[in-house]
Amino acid sequence: MFHPRGASLHLSPFISFSPGAGEDHDSGRPRIHVPLAAGVTRAASFQQPPPPPPPPHPGVDAVPRTQSSQRVGGRAPKSPSRRVPHEPRRGGGDEGSGAPPAEPGFRMRMVPRGGRLFLATCLGSLLVLVLYFQSVTKPEPVVKTGSRPGKSRRSPLQTLYNGDQQLELLAAQRSLHGRRELLEQACLSHTRKRRVLSPEDLKHLIVDDKHSLIYCYVPKVACTNWKRVLMVLTSDGRYTDPLAIPANEAHVAGNLRTLSEFSTPEINRRLRSYLKFVFVREPFERLVSAYRNKFTRRYNTAFHKRYGTKIIRQHRPDPEPEALEKGDNVTFHEFVQYLVDPRTQREEPLNEHWERVHSLCHPCLIHYDVVGKYETLEPDAHAVLGLAGVEGMLQFPTSGKSTRTDGNMAARFFKQISPFYQKKLFNLYRMDFLLFNYSTPEYLRTR
């Protein structure tokens, strides 16, 4: 049982000096009030020396103490029993209650009713404290996982920090731990202002209450497959194969809960006790991937109308009417001009597909336990599923793309960008390079 340090309970003393000067009014001796046994309603008062005995009073027998002057040869002579009066109790009442006499020079008085109530209250409070600390220190019930029926598991957060995993998981987690430390050091070095998160800041954090997971999704960093995996984990058997879930269904709002949907106390509880992870990617490779997907694919007409027409109108000299209407032929150079234009962020926030990771997931305000990377997606995803205890239940889908955007492809796109705009673009994404330990690309020309 947990015993809080410094906790103490002060009870009312049973024995106390009488109020006033603290001396007997007749003899000048100190008086002490001693509580009597249960059933005693009043206390007798005795003083030393005793007053001269009044006429005998029937009904009370007592043997007086022998005075020193009666001793003969060192022995006190025997004296026959005689009746002595019993001093009436103060305040009246019945006689013969059986209260034992106190020593001469002391006054006995019962504990008042208020004192007994106070004592009972104190003892009750002590019992409540004991029961409370037993309840708060009681371990949480063990959670069962679907992948290992009948066996208990730790929460993912406990598994990560207790380090009792298999050897292959430990090797992967050493790398994850190093990334987390680098992120914390970069936050201390490159951020100054701290602020309180708002619900709007938490819309990208997906919650899995069943497995105690929080995932911050970053578009163009395998977020579709991660959403598929979380739909399987939270579906209670409705989904079993992540790849069987259509990509557009994985992005439907409402299929997965976000942290912004909870109350403030519930948000804080989950942030403290759940495993929080995020996957990141080399910033310019992610940017080129977003451009290719949203502006060079004919089927993305919504992006063409929403962003393409605006970019062409603002950054293309003498645009053709058809381009202004459809917005389906935005060049990469025009896209970069749009991103670094000061008017862009004044008018509205950047779209999530090209917004900076540190603005989507707030890694310097939220302590992420795992920072995975797109460049090592497969082993990092396996490590996260192992921490969640579901590695035997499903596997993370592997990418089947044959034209994956890598550094070489990004370099080809950046050849058409002048050093002036390259430098502006690098400054825009500089924090993502610093926080997640990505070096400046070799193809970048900033002078």
N, C-alpha and C positions, 0 to 999 in steps of 0.2 A: 504493500500500500504506500502511496506517495504521501510523504510528510513535508508540507511546505516549510521552508526555512524561515525562521523568525516568527512563525505563527504562535500565538499564545492567547490564552483566555483568562481573564482576571475575575475571580469570584469574590463575593462579599465575605469578609472575615467573620468567623463564628464567635470570636472573643474580641471584645473591644473595651477600651476604657470609657467610663461614663462621661457624658458631656459636662462642660463646666470646667472647674479647676482641676478635676481628676482626683479629688480627695473626698473621703467620707466626711460628711458635715459634722459628725460628733467626734470621731476619733482622729481625723486627719490622715487616715490610712487610704491608700489607693483602693478603688473599687473596680472589680472586673465582672462583667456580665457574662454568664455562662449559659448557653441554651440548655433546657431541660429535655428530658425524654418525652416522646409522644404521649399525649393524654394528660400532661400536666398543664393546668390552666393558669396558675399563678405561682409565684415563688415567695418563699418565706424570707424574711430579712433578719439577719443576725448581726450583732455588733459585739465587739470586744472592747472593754469588759462587759459582761451581760448586766442588764439592769437588775435591781433587787426584785426578787420573785414576789408577785402579788399573791393574794390568797389562793389556796389550792383550787384548781378547776378540774372537775371530773372529766374523764374521757381521754386524757393524753398522759402516757407514762414515759418518763425519760430518766436516764441516769446522769446526774451532773458530774462534770469533771472535778477531780480532787484538787484543791488548791495546794500550793507548795507548803503553806503554813501548817497543813494537817499531817505532813509526813512525820513518821516516827522511826528513827533508826534506818532511814533510807527507804522505808517501805510505806506505802500509802495504806492506812487502815481501811478495812472494809466498812462500808456504810450501807445501811438498808436503803432499799429503793423507796423513793418518795415521788409524789406527783409534782410536776412543775407545769406551769401554765404554757400553753402554746399561743404564741403571739398571733393575734387575728391577722388575716391577710388583708393587705391594703386593697381598698376598693370593694370590700365586702365579698360575699360569695359563700359557697358551702365549705364546710370544714371536712377534715378526714379524707383529703384527696390522695394521701399516700406519698406526697412529695418528700424526698429525702432532704434532711437538713444539710446546709453547706458548712464549710469550715468557718470558725469565728473570724470576723474581719472581712468576710466576703459577702456580696449581695448577689443573689441568683435571680435571674429574670428570663422569661421565655423569649424565644425569637419571635418578633412580631409577625403578624400575618403577611404584611408586605415583604418582609425579609424572606419568608418561605416561598412566596411567589417569585421573588427575584432569583432565588437559588434554583427553583425548578426551571425558570426560563433559561438561566445560564447552562444548566445541564442539558436541556433540550437543544439549545443552540450548538453545544459541543457535539451532540449526536448528529445533528443535521450537517455540520462541517465534515465529520468523519464520513458520512454517507456520500456527501458531495465529492470529496476527493477520491473516494473509491470509484465513483461513476466516471469522473473525468480521466482517471488513469487506467480505466478498463480498456484493453486492446480492442480494436475494431474487429468485427467478425470477418472471417476469411472469405474471400470472394472466389467463386468457382469459375473456371474458364471452360469454354466450349471445346477447346482443343484437347484438354486433358481431363475427362470426366472423373470425378471422385478425388481429384488431387487439388490441393490448395495452391494459391499463387500469391506472390507479393504484388503490390501495385507496380506499374512501370517505373515510377520514380524511385521506389525502394530498391528495385532490381538494379537500376542504373548506379545508384550511389553506394549500395552495399557490396557490389562487385563480386557476386557469387554466381556468375553466369559461366557458360561453357567457354573454352579457351578461344574458339574462333570469334565469339562475340566480344570477349575481352580485348582481343587485338583490334577489332574495329572500333570499340569504344574508346580505346586510348587515343585514336586519331580524332574521334568526336570530342573527347575531352580537351585535346589541344586546341581545336578550333574554338571551343567555348571560351577558353582562357584568352586566346588572341582577340576574340570579339570583346570581352570585358576590358582588356587593356586598351583596345582602340577606342572604345566608348569613353574611357577615362581621359584619353589623350585628345580626342577630337570633338567632344561635346562639352558644352558649358552649362546650358540652361536645362533645367528639369521642369517638367510640367505634369499635370494630372491627366490621365487618359480619359477620354470621353467615349460614350457608346459608339460614336461614329468611327473611332479608331479601332474598334474590335470587330468590325464586320468581316474581316478576312480570317478570323480565328474560328475554325470549325471545332466543335466539341463532340467527343465520344464519351458519354457518361458510363457506358457499359465497361469500357476498358481504361478509363481515366486518362484520356488523351486529349491534347489540344494541338491542332495543326494549323499553322498560318499558311494559306495557299498563296503562291506567287505565280501568276499566269506566265506561260512559256517556260516553266520549270517542272514539267511532268505533273502539273496540278490536276489534269483530267484523270489520270490514272490513280492519283492519291484520293481523289473524291470517289472514284469507283471502289477503291479498297475500303474506305470509310463507310460507304453505303452498304457493303457486304457486312462489315463489322457491326453496324447499328440496325440492320434490317430484321433481326430475329428470324432468320431463315428465309426471308423473301428472296434475297439474292445470295447466290453461292459462288458465282464466277464473275470476277470484275470485268473481264473482257466481253461478257454477255450484256453488259449495260451500255446502251448507246451513249456516245459522247455528249450529245445535246441534253440527254436526260441527267447526266452527271452534273450539269451546270444549272439545272432548274432550281430556282429559289424555293426553299421549303423542304427539299429532300434531306438536307442536313442542317442541323442547328448551329448557329453562330453564337459566340460569347456575348455579343451585344444584346441578345434576347433575354438575358437573365438580369435579375436585380443586382444591385451593387454588392450586398453581402455574398450572394451566390457567385458572382464574378470573382471576388477576392478569394473565396474558398477554393474554387477550381484552379485559380492561378497559383495558389500555394501548394496544392496537393496533386495536381495532374502533371503528367509528362508533357512538356511543351516542345514542339519541334518545328523546324522550318527548313526548306530546301532552297538553295540559292544557285546562281549561275553567273558566269563571267558577264559583266554588264553589257558589253557591246555585242556579244554573241546573242544574248537575250533580245537586245534591241533589234538586231537584224532579223532574228526569227519572228519577232512581232510584226515587223514591216512586211516580210514575205507572206506571212499568213493573212494579214488583214488588208493589204493593198495590192497584192499580185494574184490573188485567187478570185476568180469571177463570181463565185457563190457568196462572197461576203458583201453583198449589196448594202446591207445595213451600215457597215463601216464606211463604205464608199459615200453613201448619202450623208451620213452624220459628220464624218471628218474629211473625206476626200474632197468634197466640193468646197469646203471652207479653206483647206490648205491651198487648193488651186487658185481660189479667188484672191487669197492674201499674198501668195508667193510665186505666182506664175505671171510673167508679163504677157499681156494680150492673150488671155486664154480663149480657146474656142468655145462656142456656146454648148456644144455637146459635152465637153469636159466639165464645164460648170454645172451641167445638169446631172451627169452621171457620177463624176468624181472617181472614176475607176482606173485612172492612169497616173496616179501620183508617183513622182520619182523619189528615189531615196534622198537626193539632195534637197528636194522640197520638204520632205518629211523632217530632215534635220533642221532646216530653217524654221519650220513650225515649232519644233521642240525648244529651240534656244531663243525664240522670240519672246521678249518680256510680256507681250500682250496675252500670250497663251495661258499662263498660270494666273494672270489677273482676272481673266474671264471665267475660268473654271479649272478645277483640279485636272491633272493629267489622267488619262484613261489608265485603268489598272494594268493593261497589257504593256505599257511603257512607263508606268510610274516606278520610281525608285523603290527598291526593296525596303530600305530603312523607313520610307514613308508609309508603306503598306503594313509592315509587321512590327515596327517600333522596337528594334532589338536592344536599344539602350534604355528602354523603359520596362520592357518585359524580359525576364531572365529565361532565355531558351536553354533547355537542357541538352538538346541535340541540334546541331547545325549540319545538315546534310548538304551535299553538293551534287549538282547535275553531272559533273565530270566523273563522279564515283557513285552514280545513282544506285546501281544494283547492290553493292555491299552495304551502303548506308541504309537503303530501304530494308534490307534483310536484318540489319541490326535493330532498327526501330520495331519491326514486327516481332523480333525476338524479345525485346524489352516488354512489349505488350502481351507476350505469351501466346501469340497466335501464329507463330512461324509454321506450325504443322497444320494449320487450318486453311491457309491460302498463301499464294505467292504473289509478289509484286509483278505486274505485267511488264514485260520487256518491250522496248520500242521497236516497231517494225519499219520505221521510216528509213528509206534508202538515201534521202537527200537531207540529212540532218545538218543543221547549221553549226559549223565549227569555226575555229580561228581562221582557217584558210579562206572560208567563204566570207567571213566578216572582213578580212583584209581586202578582198576584191571589191566589196561594196564601199569601203572607206577610201579607195583610190580616187573616186570621183568627188570626194569632199576636200575642200581647201583646208590648209593648216589653220586658218582663222576659225572656221567652223568646227574643226576637230578639237581645237583647244576649248572653245565654248562648250562643246558637247561633253568633253572630259570633265570640265568643271561642274557640269550639271549632275553627272553620275559619280563624282569623285568620292563621296561618302560610301557608296557601295563598294568601290574598289578598296578603300581603306578598311572598312569594318569587316569585310569577309576575306581579306588577305589575297586580293587579286593584284597582280603586278600590272604596270602600264603596258599595253600591247606594243610589240616591237614595230608594227606597221604604222603606229600613230605618229603623225608629224605635227608638232605643236609650235614649230618655229618657222 
